[in-house]
Structure formats: structure tokens, C-alpha cells
């Protein structure tokens, strides 16, 4: 992790009123910059993209935490809303060139007992992303989405690859399960399969 120094010079009153002190703030650069998106399910909007708002892009550890601590917790969002965090330049959409040939690990949460699990899991996933915790497979990970729903919240980690890299995809899935301390299986599905979910020809997913 790289350190960057930011000089914020401010006048400090002294006896002769001429002296100044320089305050140096050290920030730690992330390997990638990450953009937070917010989705509100407004039925009056003409299309999906109209409901999607780009909140902010961060490139340092300190700026990430400043943003994370400033926004509303997932558990307090209205039903139908999403948070998404993706590498800068990648939109949280299947159609994005970086996403369209990939897929996602899906984590379905129970409706009960508490929304606290959603907040905990989302924070852990965000830290895995910005901390590049996927070892040799970080370049395959594009971002993640948390979806607040009445029937149970969902989390998804989006990858840039499909079934052709099954071993690497499964390794990412195992790292997610370990970090989140999940005992049940989680499933991977390609975006192409998700788009055709009402079709009788949907390919089966694999799980870890």
C-alpha cells in the first residue's frame, strides 16, 4: 500500500502573528479506485439507469472509510434499494463491457433474525474489495452489490469471467465464505444465465 502526503497549511496565531505551521496528513493509496453507487427503485423513472446514482469515487483507505461512515447503513435503506461498489470506470450493470462476459457469486440472506447480518457482510465484502483480498485473482473481481429486499437481502460479488475459469472462480467463492464465516453453500451464476432466468434453457450454476 502506497502512502501519499497531503499538505494542509493553516495559519496559527503566535505572539508575532507571522509564524505558520504545516500539518501533514498521510493517506494510504488503494491499488484501485472504487466508485460507490446507489440504486433507488423509483417506478416512475423511465429506465433502470435513471434510478442509479453515482455517489463518489475513492482512491485512499482514509477516503473510503470517510465515505463508508458517512452513508446510511444497509439495514436502514428502504426495500428495493441497492448499494454497489465497483472499480472506477465499471458500472454496476450486466451490459458494461467489463461485466457482460462474467458472472457473480450470490449470497442470499434469511429474512430473520436481523438486518445486522446485512451490514456486517457488506462491510466485510467492501473491505475485501478495496483491500485486494482475493490474492492472485484480484483482477477478476469487478465489484459487489447489496440488495435490500423484503423477502431477504442479497449480496453479490461480480467477476469479469465465466465458467471457463471455474477453478479461479471457486477459489474466490471459498475466500468469500471464509471471510464471511458462512457455513451454507453459495452459488455462482453467469450474467447471461441471470438475464435468461425465465428461460427453460438456463445453465446450471456451480457452488462452493
C-alpha positions in Angstrom: 0.0 0.0 0.0 1.4 3.4 -1.0 1.4 6.4 1.2 0.7 9.9 -0.1 1.2 13.1 1.9 -1.3 15.9 1.7 -0.1 19.3 3.0 -2.8 21.4 4.6 -1.2 24.7 5.6 -3.1 26.8 8.1 -2.1 29.9 10.0 -1.5 29.5 13.7 -1.7 32.5 15.9 1.6 33.4 17.6 3.0 36.2 19.5 4.3 37.9 16.4 1.4 36.7 14.2 3.9 35.8 11.5 4.7 32.1 12.1 2.8 29.3 10.3 2.7 25.6 10.9 2.3 22.9 8.2 0.0 20.0 9.1 0.9 16.9 7.1 -1.8 14.2 6.7 -0.6 10.8 5.5 -3.0 8.9 3.3 -2.7 5.3 2.0 -3.4 4.8 -1.7 -5.6 1.9 -2.7 -4.4 -0.4 -5.6 -7.6 0.6 -7.4 -10.0 3.5 -7.1 -13.6 2.4 -6.3 -16.9 4.0 -7.0 -20.0 3.8 -4.8 -23.4 3.7 -6.5 -26.9 4.0 -5.0 -30.0 2.5 -6.6 -33.5 3.6 -5.7 -36.4 1.6 -7.2 -38.5 4.5 -8.5 -41.2 3.1 -10.6 -41.8 6.5 -12.2 -38.3 6.5 -13.7 -38.2 5.7 -17.4 -35.4 3.2 -17.2 -33.1 1.3 -14.8 -30.2 3.7 -15.3 -32.3 6.6 -14.2 -32.6 5.0 -10.8 -28.8 4.6 -10.5 -26.8 7.4 -8.8 -23.0 7.6 -8.8 -22.2 8.7 -5.2 -18.4 9.1 -5.0 -15.1 7.6 -6.1 -12.3 7.0 -3.5 -8.7 6.1 -4.0 -7.3 6.0 -0.5 -8.0 4.0 2.6 -8.9 7.1 4.6 -11.3 8.4 1.9 -13.0 5.0 1.7 -13.7 5.0 5.5 -14.8 8.6 5.4 -17.4 7.7 2.7 -18.5 4.4 4.3 -19.1 6.1 7.7 -21.0 8.9 6.1 -23.6 6.9 4.2 -26.7 5.2 5.6 -26.3 1.6 6.8 -27.7 -1.1 4.5 -30.2 -2.1 7.3 -31.7 1.4 7.2 -32.3 1.6 3.4 -35.9 1.3 2.1 -36.8 -2.0 0.4 -35.9 -2.1 -3.2 -32.6 -0.1 -2.8 -29.1 -1.2 -3.6 -25.6 -0.2 -2.8 -22.9 -1.1 -5.4 -19.2 -0.6 -5.2 -17.2 -1.2 -8.4 -13.7 -0.4 -9.7 -13.6 3.1 -11.2 -14.8 3.0 -14.8 -17.1 -0.1 -14.4 -20.8 0.5 -14.0 -23.0 -1.9 -11.9 -24.7 -3.3 -15.0 -24.6 -6.6 -16.9 -24.2 -4.6 -20.1 -20.9 -3.0 -19.1 -18.1 -4.3 -21.3 -16.1 -5.4 -18.2 -19.1 -7.4 -16.8 -21.1 -8.8 -19.8 -19.0 -11.9 -20.2 -18.7 -12.6 -16.4 -20.9 -13.6 -13.5 -21.5 -13.2 -9.8 -21.3 -15.1 -6.5 -24.7 -14.9 -4.9 -25.3 -14.8 -1.2 -29.0 -15.0 -0.1 -29.7 -13.9 3.5 -32.6 -15.0 5.6 -35.3 -12.5 6.3 -34.8 -13.1 10.0 -33.5 -12.7 12.7 -31.8 -9.4 12.0 -30.7 -6.9 9.3 -27.4 -6.7 11.2 -26.0 -9.5 9.2 -26.5 -7.5 6.0 -24.4 -4.6 7.5 -21.7 -7.0 8.7 -21.4 -8.9 5.5 -21.5 -5.8 3.3 -18.7 -4.2 5.3 -16.6 -7.3 5.0 -17.1 -7.6 1.3 -16.2 -3.9 0.8 -13.0 -4.4 2.8 -12.1 -7.5 0.7 -12.6 -5.4 -2.5 -10.6 -2.3 -1.5 -8.0 -4.3 0.3 -7.5 -6.6 -2.7 -8.0 -9.7 -0.6 -8.5 -12.2 -3.4 -4.8 -13.0 -3.7 -3.9 -13.9 -7.3 -7.4 -13.3 -8.6 -8.0 -9.7 -7.7 -8.0 -8.7 -11.4 -11.1 -10.9 -11.9 -13.2 -9.1 -9.3 -15.1 -6.1 -10.6 -17.2 -5.1 -7.7 -20.2 -6.1 -5.4 -23.8 -5.3 -4.9 -26.1 -5.4 -1.8 -29.8 -5.5 -2.5 -32.3 -4.7 0.3 -35.4 -6.8 -0.2 -38.4 -7.7 1.9 -38.0 -11.5 1.3 -34.4 -11.4 2.4 -31.4 -9.3 1.4 -28.9 -10.4 -1.2 -25.2 -9.8 -1.7 -23.3 -10.5 -4.9 -19.7 -10.3 -5.9 -19.3 -9.6 -9.6 -16.5 -11.2 -11.6 -15.2 -10.5 -15.1 -15.0 -14.2 -16.1 -17.4 -17.0 -16.7 -17.4 -20.8 -16.3 -14.2 -21.1 -18.4 -12.2 -20.2 -15.3 -14.0 -22.4 -12.9 -11.1 -23.1 -10.6 -10.3 -19.5 -10.1 -13.9 -18.6 -9.6 -14.3 -21.3 -7.0 -11.2 -20.1 -5.2 -12.8 -16.6 -5.0 -16.0 -18.2 -3.7 -14.1 -20.0 -1.0 -12.4 -16.8 0.1 -15.7 -15.1 0.4 -17.2 -17.9 2.5 -14.1 -17.9 4.8 -14.1 -14.1 5.3 -17.9 -14.0 6.0 -17.8 -17.2 8.0 -20.7 -18.7 6.0 -21.4 -22.4 6.5 -24.0 -22.9 3.8 -23.2 -23.1 0.1 -23.1 -20.1 -2.1 -23.8 -20.2 -5.9 -22.2 -18.7 -8.9 -24.2 -17.7 -11.9 -23.2 -16.0 -15.2 -24.8 -12.7 -16.1 -26.0 -14.4 -19.3 -27.8 -17.0 -17.3 -29.3 -14.4 -15.0 -30.6 -12.4 -17.9 -32.3 -15.6 -19.2 -33.6 -16.8 -15.8 -37.1 -17.2 -17.1 -35.9 -19.4 -20.0 -36.1 -23.2 -19.8 -32.5 -23.3 -21.2 -30.8 -21.7 -18.2 -27.5 -23.4 -17.5 -27.0 -24.8 -14.0 -24.7 -22.9 -11.7 -22.0 -24.3 -9.5 -21.4 -23.7 -5.8 -18.9 -23.9 -3.0 
